[in-house]
Amino acid sequence: MKNFRFLPALLFTLFFCFPKDLSAQHDLVQNDSFFTVHMKEYQAWLDSNGLGIFFRTERLSVAPDKLMLYLTAAPQVASCDSLQATWEEIGKAFDKAHFHKQLFHEKLLETWSVMTELPTDSMEIIIRCDDPSYFNVRIYGEPGGRILADEQNMKALGGGIVKVPFNQLNTIHTGGRLDSLGRLRTVRKVRLAIGDYLLNHHYKDKGTPILYNVRIDTSASYYNEFTWEFTHLSNEVLKDEGYYEYHRIKIEVQDRNNNLEVTWQFTGKFGSGILFPPRRNDYKLMETYYREDEKEYEADLFKKITEYLQKKP
């Protein structure tokens, strides 16, 4: 493979082979068929995480600048009371299982965002029962990245609690956290060090066996966080499977009471291709189909990043 040396993180930006932000390119209605394909994939993701017994994808609403996904109760959740109770119990159990690293409504919208390649402020998820005036939840993103959930028109429960499988919720992927860096570094230095490791160590000289070097988009880089995308990869997470891989890594560094904390989310996609990478709608989430492989890869990557940070002055 051709040797490819990356420029420093703040100067080096290679753009994705397809538009990163569809909403910034053209009318979303033109991508209706693409979103329909991924609505089915979203249901597959719900099913793979044990959430399909509670929620079903119902329909899409595509406006020029907004994508709305409607979820309704699965057959096992028979009433509006049951759906409301289930929503509340899953939220509590999920947040507890994942130590509030990511809230349940955030996970729902961010997964839909990654699937559709849209920013979270260009979409909404509406969860409702047969009588929306009785129970509905609107999950939406703000321009700054914050994800909110509005629960509207709630009434007193009449019964119908559905048992929530706590152990299965615990396996849903929400990234990781490192909070043992102490006070010896600054937020900026830690962020730059993580970026340096990814660019000049972990992904250096990687790509596909013959045709491509890795392509990297570092355009979403800010003072204390970044979300980088790595494409034209293979044999990274999925060894000897022959798939093209897409990696999305989100890093946030915060100073909490004079102690630095790093949180991360790793998202992998895969798709088939011979001479060229797959089309956008041919990529699928690794979390749905190769959950354990993705978790193992992420754990190893961030173990190495942690060791790298601990060695830095």
N, C-alpha and C positions, 0 to 999 in steps of 0.2 A: 504494500500500500504506500502511496505517495506520502512523504512526510509533510505534515501540515502543522505549522506552529501558530498558535493563536496570539492575537494582540491582547493587551491588558483589558480587563473587564469593562472599564468605563469607555473604552474607545472602540471595542470590537463589536460590530453588529452585522450579522448575516440574516437576511429575511427569509421567512418560511417560503416553501415552494407554492403555497396557496395563501390567500388573504387570511391573516390572523383574526381580524375583526370583520365579520361579514356585515354587521350593522353599519360600519363606516364606508362600505363599498357601494351598496345599492339597496333597492327595495327588498325587504325580507320576503315579500310575497313570492318573488322569483325563485326562492329556495324552498317552496312549500313541500316538494317531493322529498328533498333532503331531510327536512324536519320530520316528515312522516316516517321515514325509515328509522330515525333515531328515537321516535316515540316508542316504537316496538323494542328498540334496544334498551330504552329506559325501563320498560316493563320487565325485560330480561334481567336487568340489574336489580330491580326490586325483588324479583323472584329469587335471585341468587343469594340475596342477603336476608331472606326470610320475611321480607316486607310485603310480598305479593299476597300473603294471606289476609292483609288488611287493606291494601290500596290497589286500585286498578287504573291504568291510564284510560281516560274516557275519550278525549278529543283534543285537537289543537285549534287555536285561533291565531292566525298570522296577519298582523297589520304591517304597514310599510316600515315601522320603526319599533315594533313590539311583538314578541313571541309569547303566547300564553299556553301553558299546558294545564289541562284539567284532570285532576285525579278524583275518583269517587271510591266509595266503599266496595271492598270485595264481598262476594256472597256470604262469607263467614261473619261479616260485620253487618248484621241484619237491619239495624235501625240507626237513626240520627243520634240517639243517645249512646249507642255502642260506638259509633265512629268518634263522637266527641270524647268519650271516655278513653278510647284507644289512643287518640291523638295525644291526650294529656299524659297517659301512662307511658307511652313510647318516648315522649320528650323527656320525662323525668328519668326513665331508665337509661336512655341513650346518653344523656348528659352525665349521669353518674358513672356509667361504664367507661366513658372516655375522658373523665376528669375535666369536663368543660373545655377541652382543647378545641372542639368544634361542636356547635349545637346542632340538634337534629334538623331544624329547618334550614340551617346553613348548608349542611351536607346534602340535603335534597336539591337545593338550587344550584350549588356549585357543581354537583354531578351533571345536572342538566346543562350547565354552562360549558363544561369541558366537552360533553358529547356534541353539542351544537356549534362550538367555537364562537359563541357570542358572549359579550360581557354580561355580568349579572344584572346590570341596570337596563338591559334591553329585553328582559324577560320577566315573567311571573309564573308561579305555580299556584293554582287555585284548587284547594281541597274542599269538597262539599258533599253533602248527603243528598237524598232525593228532594229534600226541601231546603234549598239554600238559605231561605230566610231563617231557618232554625239553626243551622250550623254551617259555617264556611270559614276557611283560613286562606288568607292571601299572603304568599311569600314573595318578596320582591327585593331587588338590589338598588342601592343608592349609587350615584356617580362616584363617590369616594371609596366604594368597595364594601360598605357595610350592608349586611343582609338582615332584613327585618321580617317579622311575621305578625300580621294583624288578624286577631280572632274576632269576628264580628257577629252580632246578633246571637250571642250565646244565651241559652236558657238553662234553667235548673235541670239536672239529670233526673230521668225517671227510672234508670236502671240499665242493665245490659252491658256489664263490664266484660271485656274480652281479655283473656290471659295473655300477657306479653312475654315472649321468650327472651329473658334477660341475657342468657348465655349467647344466643345468636346475635343479639344487638352488639355484644361485646366484640364480635369478630369483624364488624363493619369498619372499613379502613378510614382513619382520620389523621394520619400523619404522626409526628412525634414532637418531643420537646426536650431541650437541653437547658438546664437552669443551674449549672454548677461552674460557670465561668468566672464568677466573682467580680471584683471591681478593677482588675488590673488592665482591662482593655476598654476601648471605646466602642460604641455601637458601629460607627463607620469602619473601624479596623476589623471588627469581626465580620461584617458583611463583605468587605473586600477580600478577606482571607478565605471565606467560603467560596466566593466567586473565583478566586485564583485557583483553588483546589479543583473546582469543577472544570474550568477551562484548560488549565495547564497541567493537570494531573489525570483526573478521572476520565475525561472525554478526549484527551489529547490523542491524536492519531487513530481515533476510532471511526467507524463507518460501516460499510458493507464489505464483504470479502473481496469484491472485484471492482465494482463500478463507482462507488461514491465514498467521499469523505463525509464525516458528520457535518450537518449544517445546524447553525446555532442562531437563535434569535434572542438577543439580550436587550431588546429595546425597552422592555418594561422593567427598568432599573431605577430605584429611588434611594433616598438617603438611608433608610433602615430596612428596606425590603426589595425583593425582586421576584419576578416570575419569568423563568427562562424556559425555552423550548428547544429540544434537541431532536432532529429528524435525520433520515437516511442512516439509520442504525439497524443492525441485526445481530443475533446471537448474544445479546446482552442479558435481558431478563429471560427470554425464551430460547434456551440453548438448543441448537440443532433442529429448530422447527422451520427455518427458512422464511420467517416472516420479516417484513419491515417493521421497525419499532419507532414509536414517538414517545419521548419522555418530556414531561412537564414538571418542573421543580419550582415550588414556591417557598421562599425563605423570608422570615421576618425576625428582626433582632430588636429587642426592647430592653430598656433599662427600667427594671422594677425594683424600687426601693434600694437603689445602688447595687443591684445584682443583675447581670446581663442574662437574658433569656432568649434562646433561639427556638423558634417553632418552624416546622417544615411540613410540606405535603408533597408527596411524589405520586404522580399519575402516569400510568403507562397505557399506550394503545398499541394495537398490532393490526397488520393487514397484509394481504398477499399481493405479490407483484413479481414480474420476471425482469424486464429491463428497466421498468419505471416503478416508482413507489405507487401504492394504491391511491385511488381517488379519495377525496375527503369522506364520502359516505361509505367507504369500504373499511374504514378503521373501526375497531371495536375496543371497548375497555378491557384491559387485562383483569381489572378487579372482578369483572363478571365471570370470566372464563378461566383465568389463571391466578386466582387470588393468592395462593401460597407462594407461587414463584415470585410474584410482585413484592409481597411482604418480605421475603428472604433477600431479594435484591436491595430493597430500600434499607433494610436493617444493616446489611453489610456496607452499603454506601455511607450511611450516616455514622456508622461506627468508625469508618476511616476518616470522615470529616471531623468527628469529635477528637480523634487521636491527633489529627493535623492541627486543630486549634490549640490543643493542649501543649504542643511542641512549639507553637509560635510565641515569640517574646511579647 
